[in-house]
Amino acid sequence: MSKKLKVAIIVAITIIAVCGFVGFAGKAKDVKKIKANPKQTIATIVEFDNLQEYNTNGCWIYYEYTVSAKKYKHCQKYHGWKKEDNYFLKRSFPLVYCAEDPDLSRLLIIEEEFKTFGLIQPDSLKKYNGRIL
């Protein structure tokens, strides 16, 4: 392997690592903002993008919620949800958002999501804990 190729590989790996770190840091910053001024509402699952064709064993769950007559639409990635698991569609789930910036939100389905915001998961949602990894 030539020296230029080795350098190019190292640069590519470094760029990927930095992008990953920035992405995770951004999510942590959003969670911190939500925790500083949290509000809760209900979100409805409106669609999903199954990622099985990319061999990622998961999907993006798209949800909508309304705050002060304004509708927001976002998505979260979940691992372990297969195509036949479309029982989430049109169902409603709790959501926590930042009161100062309602565009920052997190859907609350599994126990870890509730714990992130210091909330207790309702018994009615515990059945999803093993379903979504």
C-alpha positions in Angstrom: 0.0 0.0 0.0 1.4 3.4 -1.0 2.0 6.1 1.5 -0.6 8.4 -0.1 -3.2 5.7 0.2 -2.4 5.2 3.9 -2.7 8.9 4.5 -6.0 9.1 2.6 -7.4 6.3 4.7 -6.3 7.9 7.9 -7.8 11.2 6.8 -11.1 9.5 5.8 -11.3 7.7 9.2 -10.6 10.9 11.1 -13.3 12.8 9.1 -15.9 10.1 9.8 -15.0 10.0 13.5 -15.3 13.8 13.8 -18.7 13.8 12.0 -20.0 11.1 14.3 -18.8 13.0 17.4 -20.4 16.3 16.2 -23.7 14.4 15.5 -23.8 12.9 19.0 -22.8 16.2 20.6 -25.6 17.9 18.8 -28.1 15.4 20.1 -26.8 15.7 23.6 -27.1 19.5 23.3 -30.8 19.2 22.2 -31.5 16.9 25.2 -29.9 19.4 27.5 -32.1 22.2 26.1 -35.2 20.1 26.5 -34.3 19.1 30.1 -33.8 22.8 30.9 -37.4 23.7 30.0 -39.5 20.6 29.4 -43.1 20.3 28.3 -45.1 17.2 27.4 -47.7 16.5 24.8 -48.8 13.6 22.6 -47.4 12.7 19.2 -48.9 10.5 16.5 -46.8 8.2 14.4 -47.6 9.1 10.8 -45.1 7.0 8.7 -42.0 5.0 8.8 -39.0 4.4 6.5 -38.0 0.7 6.7 -34.2 0.4 6.4 -34.1 -3.3 5.9 -32.8 -2.8 2.4 -29.7 -1.2 3.8 -29.3 -4.1 6.3 -29.5 -1.7 9.3 -32.2 -3.7 11.2 -34.3 -0.6 12.0 -36.3 2.3 10.7 -37.0 5.9 11.1 -40.3 6.6 12.8 -41.9 9.9 11.7 -44.2 11.6 14.2 -46.3 14.8 14.3 -47.3 16.9 17.3 -49.0 20.3 17.8 -47.9 23.1 20.1 -49.8 26.4 20.2 -51.7 25.5 17.0 -48.4 24.9 15.1 -47.8 21.4 13.7 -44.3 19.9 13.9 -43.0 16.7 12.2 -39.9 14.9 13.1 -38.4 11.5 13.2 -36.3 9.2 15.4 -34.4 6.1 14.5 -35.3 2.8 16.1 -33.4 -0.5 15.8 -35.2 -3.8 15.7 -38.4 -2.6 14.1 -39.2 -4.8 11.1 -41.6 -4.2 8.2 -44.3 -6.4 9.8 -44.2 -4.3 13.0 -46.3 -1.5 11.5 -48.6 -1.6 14.5 -47.1 1.7 15.5 -48.7 3.6 12.6 -51.4 6.1 13.7 -50.8 5.3 17.3 -50.1 8.1 19.8 -47.2 8.3 22.3 -45.9 10.8 24.8 -43.5 13.4 23.7 -41.3 15.8 25.5 -40.2 19.1 23.9 -38.5 22.3 24.8 -41.0 25.0 25.9 -38.7 27.7 24.5 -38.2 25.9 21.2 -40.9 23.4 20.5 -39.1 22.2 17.4 -36.7 20.3 19.8 -38.4 17.1 20.8 -38.0 13.5 21.7 -40.6 10.7 21.3 -41.1 8.7 24.4 -41.7 5.0 23.8 -39.1 2.8 25.5 -38.0 3.0 29.1 -34.5 4.5 28.4 -36.2 7.5 26.7 -38.3 8.2 29.8 -35.3 7.8 32.0 -33.3 10.3 30.0 -35.8 13.0 31.0 -36.3 11.7 34.6 -39.8 10.4 33.8 -41.4 7.0 34.6 -42.6 4.9 31.7 -46.3 4.1 31.9 -47.1 0.4 32.3 -49.1 0.5 29.1 -45.9 1.2 27.1 -43.7 -1.4 28.8 -44.7 -4.0 26.2 -42.6 -2.1 23.7 -39.3 -2.3 25.7 -38.3 -5.6 24.1 -39.6 -4.7 20.7 -37.4 -1.8 20.0 -33.8 -2.2 20.9 
